[in-house]
């Protein structure tokens, strides 16, 4: 059989030059396939671009040839180069009458152009024509294109035809038409808002394919507006029931599972409809329960459905029985050896934990295994779970773990996420302020450039406000510990800017507060910061303001101030700074040094960052000045709102509205002129404004200038006045606020809601005293994570005991996760040097592999045959797995050999056959890239 | 304005955002995006994803998070199939969707290999056009997926 197929192919090749394509094309594909580096590939593509540019200029290119050129263009873009020089040829090809050429043209256009490209207009007409075609495949091709190319503006041009096609006799057309409508709904919901009933209608389509596709738009619609679709609950449930009872055609089966992808979509919809709705949920109980019984958990697809069931159950209001079934399924996932299933299990746990908080406890050890797994994906999923189950009893362990992990990764996107989660948890559950500050320090130190600036302001405020109670002693202890930790951290190189701002501010406010550190020591440190980060103006600004505060406190307390020489030189440098902000601060500092104690104390009172600064928003102190100005002839101020209100009443605006429809594109042919209506048309054209199109195109600048001309020079005068009084507000406020650190003061006043909760918590003084108990590491971690609210006070202590050593290990690299930092494969220079390709190109090794696997396979050459009978997919995967474990046992850390052997696996014979086949066309498998010939399914 | 908001909400519900076929050397063999990315964006994205996936071993999960995407990938001989999906998507189902795609190609080409896809790039795309529209899985019956392609083959 296989040989027959091969012979057939060879014959076909003989007549048409191999796979029905030209030698040129085959050569191109061959050279791309055998390219050994990105650079080589780029060279091939660049020369291909030159060739095509030349060839496309030739006259009368045969259509077959053109189709090939188009596909070569697709290659060019796929490999990352610009083919825009020939887009127009793809557009032209979509006009062709031949179906294959037309579809290729449409395909290329959808790959090349986005919906707003200028060339789309040339296609809309073709699409309209094709939608009317008698050949349903042409109609389908046009509908495919619609789903990629039609934007808001062009929807009206095709909408009526698409709606007609919803009742086409061919199910393939109905299916694609409903998806086109789906696309319109996504692009512009209002364009199809009157057609929503069609989605409901198509749900009852006789063809299961159309019904299945209709679930997609319905899912969107129900997401937006659940309430309007509650009546469909029983329909969806009954469809799902019928699907599970195998009422759909066999061709929808996948690995013995009836229409699994439709089942999953239905489950997703049911999750939406049953959310928070007891009666809707109850209708679903039966079918969900049946699914748990029916789904074969030994296949991947069975597990996919089980997982979807778990998701649905976590959304609806479930029965205890369903909850139990879901928990069972999760525990099966977690106990599996497959990482994929563990991942799904952890995810399911995270969903179900909202409903039954105790569920995680039975899986403590499994969760910790996943947390410590070297697989990053699994680890992250587990952190997500921990984040969801954090409470005050386990916050310390969890946040510590998260921070260790945050430090270990380089991916900024995820680092940002986990940093913000740490901050969120710390703000919500912090057991003490000391702990909170410690955590914040770590977050800032390692992800300072990634966290939101509000977090910094919150931290500063927390340190300034203390505990909220009038416990000055504890407050100053907290501040001292903050100052001490900062002085220690400051010596580390390359701290994030935001963190340095916090440090500078806190040192300025509290560095010398309780006399432990001298003013010259702190000011020296601040100068070091300004010096080390001299390119960061914000940090410098904070440092100078902090210096000013230090000196002010010294002067106010009557001590003599010795400005250190390095401070002096810093001030001098800043006096000449390009930044006006820094200059301003330096001048203020200089001026302050010359003042006497009483004046200084009123400028910068000690520890006054929390005092309210009263701002006179009405600027009443300017009243006299304004009065004077009005008396001497100035116009009174008119507020911005009044001014814009005035503008709206002017007529050009409403004219503008009139223009819009005439501006839109027309895709239909123009009507034949009707002699009778000519006169009325002419009259209507005469009445409205002259040169309408020009007017609306350039409306903004022209209109404003015309208005200002019309209203003469009065407006100009007024605006001038406004500018003088209220212009450049940022500059003004920054100078006026410089008595307290400007940004900190802003942050404090504008976000009063966050962080207050944590500041009301009492510090735990017993925190330090507990010794770690001699539990095995994992159990202790489990206890501290899952101890939960039910556990007694002693449990909490042990949790804090467990927390200590965890910190100890955090300072040196922990033993259990030496994440093997695999060097990323170098894409720019693949091929030769790696072990994999060496083994792959060795012909003898290859033969060995072939012999081995063919004997192992027991002669069944057609793997697909095996796949389709019974539980074959499972057996094949398990055999690969066992092979894999054997290999990894014998040759640990050498994945290269494993890969080349298994992938060669059972298809030896076909590989050889194909090999022989293509050798004829000059593509030689033993040359550069033999993997091109490997069967994908094997 | 409410229209803009629903549009925003739906953009997060795209489902499948792209399908890539990339070989072990990191060379793209097929790329289909269901949201518009510029050439540079595609190039960068493919580079990053391929680097990430190739660095993983077979025991590890077939899922990787990348920016706001989840990548579900599966290797067949020399070729990686990578599907970028939204956070809401069922990873296991996508994994099986990949397998369905490969089975479908196998049914059409007979023992499909990397070279088949290279020589018949447009056909591979045609199959995807039948299976996925607007980022949603719309057809999973192999017969339905292949029938338009077979009809076109017959006509030529």
Interface residues (C-beta under 8 A of the other chain):
Chain A: X2 X5 X19 X21 X26 X29 X32 X33 X35 X36 X38 X41 X71 X74 X75 X77 X78 X79 X80 X81 X82 X99 X100 X103 X104 X107 X111 X114 X115 X137 X140 X144 X147 X172 X175 X176 X179 X182 X183 X186 X187 X188 X189 X190 X209 X212 X213 X216 X219 X220 X223 X224 X249 X251 X252 X254 X255 X259 X260 X261 X262 X264 X265 X300 X301 X303 X304 X305 X307 X308 X311 X339 X340 X342 X343 X344 X375 X376 X377 X378 X380 X413 X414 X822 X824 X825 X827 X830 X831 X836 X864 X867 X873 X884 X895 X899 X903 X907 X910 X911 X914 X918 X923 X929 X931 X932 X933 X934 X935 X936 X937 X938
Chain B: X3 X6 X7 X9 X10 X13 X15 X23 X24 X25 X26 X27 X28 X30 X31 X32 X36 X39 X42 X43 X46 X47 X50 X51 X54 X55 X56 X57 X58 X59 X60 X61 X62 X63 X64 X65 X67 X76 X77 X78 X79 X90 X91 X92 X93 X95 X96 X97 X99 X100 X102 X103 X105 X106 X107 X110 X111 X112 X113 X114 X115 X118 X119 X120 X121 X122 X125 X126 X129 X133 X134 X136 X137 X138 X139 X140 X141 X142 X143 X144 X148 X151 X152 X155 X156
